[in-house]
Amino acid sequence: MQDMPTSPDAPVADAAIDNWVDRYAPAFSRPFLRLSRADRPIGTWLLLLPCWWGLALAILYDQSPRWFDLWIVVGCGIGAFLMRGAGCTWNDITDRNIDMQVARTRSRPIPSGQVSVEAAVAWMVIQALLAAIILFTFNKAAIGLGFLSLLLVTVYPFAKRFTWWPQVFLGLAFNWGALLVWTAHAGTLNSPAILLYAGGIAWTLFYDTIYAHQDTDDDALIGVKSTARLFGDKSPQWLRRFLMATVGLIGLAALFSALPNASVLALVIALGGPWAMGWHMAWQLRGLDINNPAKMHQLFLANRDAGIIPLVFFAAALLA
C-alpha cells in the first residue's frame, strides 16, 4: 500500500479535479470539508431533491402555497448540505478501517491521517446541531420525523456488514426528506408522500447499485456486501426493475397528489415528470458498463439531472 497523504492540500482520489474546496477553501478547513464531501456535491443533490419533490407535490395536493414554503425550500438546501456532511462524517468514522483497504477511499481524511477520529466526531456534532436549528423552525410533526431519521443515519454505515442490500438502508435515509418536507408544509403525512418515498427508495437502489460497481473487487476482498456484488452480471436486469419501480411509484404519487384539487392540465404535467425521468434512467442503462469504474462513476453523477427532471415538471404543474 502506498503512503497516505497527510497534507491538507492532498485531494481525495475520487473528487473532481479543481473542485471548489481544493481551489478556494482555507487550508485548515479542507480536510473537514472533504470529510463532509463538500468537494463532491452530488450527495447533497441526491438528498435534497426528494425534499423538493415532497414540497412541490404537497402544494399540488392541497393547492395552498404559503410564504413559509419559501423558507422550506431554502432550509432544505442548507439542511441537506449539513446533514449530508454529518452523515458522511459518521460514515467515515465507522468505516475508517475499511476505507484503508479500498483504493478509491484510502485517501479520505481519516484513513489518510488528515483528521483524527476525535476531531471528526466534533465536526459531525457541529453539523448536526446546525441542521437541528433549521429543523426546529418546522412544525412539531416534521421535527419528530427529523429525529426519527437519525436512526436510519446511524444504522446505514453498518448495513453493508450484515446485508447484501445496504442500498435499501441508504434509500430509507436519503429519501426521508420527502416525508419530512411534505409534513412541514401540510402538517400531516398523506398517502402520496408515502408513494413518493417508496419511489425515491427505488431510485436510490438504481443509482447506488451503479455507484457500488466501482468497488466490487475491493469489496469482495474485504467482505463488504452490496447489491452490485449480489447482482453481478445480472445488474442490468435489476436496474431495469428499479427504473420501472421508480417511474411507477413516483407516477402514482404525482397522480394522487393532483387528483383531489389540481386541474387536468396540472395532472398531465405532473405525470410527465416521472415519465421523463424514466427516459433519462433508460439512457443511463444504455451506457452501462459494470467493468468500467470510470463510466459507472459518470453514470452515477448523471442522477442529479435525473432527479431534477421531475422537479421541473412538478413546479410547472403548480403554475398550470
NORJO-V199510 format. One record per residue. RES is the residue in three letters. PHI is phi as a letter, one per 40 degrees, with the letter a starting at -180 (* if undefined). PSI is psi in whole degrees, 0 to 359 (NA if undefined). Layout:
BEGIN
[[RES,PHI,PSI] [RES,PHI,PSI]]
END
This chain:
BEGIN
[[MET,*,135] [GLN,c,160] [ASP,c,145] [MET,c,137] [PRO,c,136] [THR,b,348] [SER,c,143] [PRO,c,346] [ASP,c,358] [ALA,c,114] [PRO,c,164] [VAL,c,143] [ALA,d,319] [ASP,c,15] [ALA,c,153] [ALA,c,142] [ILE,c,138] [ASP,g,34] [ASN,c,165] [TRP,c,329] [VAL,c,312] [ASP,c,332] [ARG,c,320] [TYR,b,336] [ALA,c,143] [PRO,d,147] [ALA,d,321] [PHE,c,334] [SER,c,343] [ARG,c,315] [PRO,d,323] [PHE,c,322] [LEU,c,324] [ARG,c,324] [LEU,c,326] [SER,c,0] [ARG,g,28] [ALA,c,339] [ASP,c,355] [ARG,b,86] [PRO,c,355] [ILE,d,321] [GLY,c,324] [THR,c,318] [TRP,c,316] [LEU,c,333] [LEU,c,324] [LEU,c,319] [LEU,d,317] [PRO,c,330] [CYS,c,311] [TRP,c,325] [TRP,d,312] [GLY,c,319] [LEU,c,314] [ALA,c,315] [LEU,c,329] [ALA,c,319] [ILE,c,319] [LEU,c,324] [TYR,c,313] [ASP,b,355] [GLN,f,38] [SER,b,70] [PRO,c,144] [ARG,b,156] [TRP,c,328] [PHE,c,337] [ASP,c,330] [LEU,c,321] [TRP,c,324] [ILE,c,317] [VAL,d,310] [VAL,c,315] [GLY,c,322] [CYS,c,321] [GLY,c,313] [ILE,c,316] [GLY,c,322] [ALA,c,319] [PHE,c,315] [LEU,c,314] [MET,c,328] [ARG,c,320] [GLY,c,316] [ALA,c,319] [GLY,c,318] [CYS,c,323] [THR,c,314] [TRP,c,318] [ASN,d,316] [ASP,c,330] [ILE,c,312] [THR,c,333] [ASP,b,12] [ARG,d,325] [ASN,c,326] [ILE,c,316] [ASP,d,330] [MET,c,336] [GLN,b,359] [VAL,b,127] [ALA,d,320] [ARG,c,337] [THR,b,353] [ARG,c,348] [SER,c,4] [ARG,c,159] [PRO,d,321] [ILE,c,307] [PRO,c,334] [SER,c,352] [GLY,g,7] [GLN,c,331] [VAL,b,134] [SER,c,162] [VAL,c,319] [GLU,c,316] [ALA,c,324] [ALA,c,319] [VAL,c,315] [ALA,c,317] [TRP,c,320] [MET,c,315] [VAL,c,318] [ILE,d,314] [GLN,c,318] [ALA,c,321] [LEU,c,321] [LEU,c,319] [ALA,c,324] [ALA,c,326] [ILE,d,318] [ILE,c,315] [LEU,d,320] [PHE,c,353] [THR,c,351] [PHE,c,177] [ASN,c,170] [LYS,c,321] [ALA,c,318] [ALA,c,322] [ILE,c,317] [GLY,c,317] [LEU,c,324] [GLY,c,317] [PHE,c,327] [LEU,c,327] [SER,c,336] [LEU,c,331] [LEU,c,317] [LEU,c,318] [VAL,c,322] [THR,c,319] [VAL,c,326] [TYR,d,313] [PRO,c,337] [PHE,c,349] [ALA,c,321] [LYS,c,353] [ARG,c,337] [PHE,b,356] [THR,a,151] [TRP,c,356] [TRP,b,51] [PRO,c,337] [GLN,c,333] [VAL,c,317] [PHE,c,322] [LEU,c,318] [GLY,c,319] [LEU,c,320] [ALA,c,315] [PHE,c,338] [ASN,b,4] [TRP,d,332] [GLY,c,332] [ALA,c,320] [LEU,c,314] [LEU,c,315] [VAL,c,323] [TRP,d,314] [THR,c,325] [ALA,c,326] [HIS,c,310] [ALA,c,339] [GLY,g,354] [THR,a,165] [LEU,b,121] [ASN,b,162] [SER,d,324] [PRO,d,329] [ALA,c,323] [ILE,c,317] [LEU,c,318] [LEU,c,318] [TYR,d,313] [ALA,c,321] [GLY,c,322] [GLY,c,322] [ILE,c,316] [ALA,c,320] [TRP,c,318] [THR,c,318] [LEU,d,324] [PHE,c,302] [TYR,c,330] [ASP,c,338] [THR,c,318] [ILE,d,313] [TYR,c,317] [ALA,c,340] [HIS,c,349] [GLN,c,335] [ASP,b,15] [THR,c,323] [ASP,c,311] [ASP,c,320] [ASP,c,322] [ALA,c,323] [LEU,c,324] [ILE,b,1] [GLY,g,22] [VAL,c,132] [LYS,c,152] [SER,a,162] [THR,c,331] [ALA,c,316] [ARG,c,322] [LEU,c,316] [PHE,c,324] [GLY,f,231] [ASP,c,347] [LYS,c,7] [SER,d,317] [PRO,d,319] [GLN,c,317] [TRP,c,321] [LEU,c,325] [ARG,c,321] [ARG,c,318] [PHE,c,323] [LEU,d,310] [MET,c,321] [ALA,c,320] [THR,c,308] [VAL,c,316] [GLY,c,314] [LEU,c,318] [ILE,c,326] [GLY,c,317] [LEU,c,321] [ALA,c,316] [ALA,c,319] [LEU,c,309] [PHE,c,343] [SER,c,323] [ALA,c,329] [LEU,d,318] [PRO,c,316] [ASN,b,344] [ALA,c,163] [SER,c,165] [VAL,c,320] [LEU,c,316] [ALA,c,321] [LEU,c,313] [VAL,c,316] [ILE,c,316] [ALA,c,319] [LEU,c,337] [GLY,c,338] [GLY,c,301] [PRO,c,329] [TRP,c,311] [ALA,c,323] [MET,d,319] [GLY,c,322] [TRP,c,324] [HIS,c,318] [MET,c,324] [ALA,c,322] [TRP,c,319] [GLN,c,318] [LEU,c,325] [ARG,c,332] [GLY,c,8] [LEU,c,134] [ASP,a,93] [ILE,c,349] [ASN,c,10] [ASN,b,92] [PRO,d,322] [ALA,c,318] [LYS,c,320] [MET,c,322] [HIS,c,319] [GLN,c,316] [LEU,c,321] [PHE,d,314] [LEU,c,331] [ALA,c,347] [ASN,c,347] [ARG,c,313] [ASP,c,323] [ALA,d,320] [GLY,c,333] [ILE,c,328] [ILE,d,305] [PRO,c,329] [LEU,c,318] [VAL,c,316] [PHE,c,317] [PHE,c,320] [ALA,c,321] [ALA,c,323] [ALA,c,328] [LEU,c,336] [LEU,c,350] [ALA,c,NA]]
END
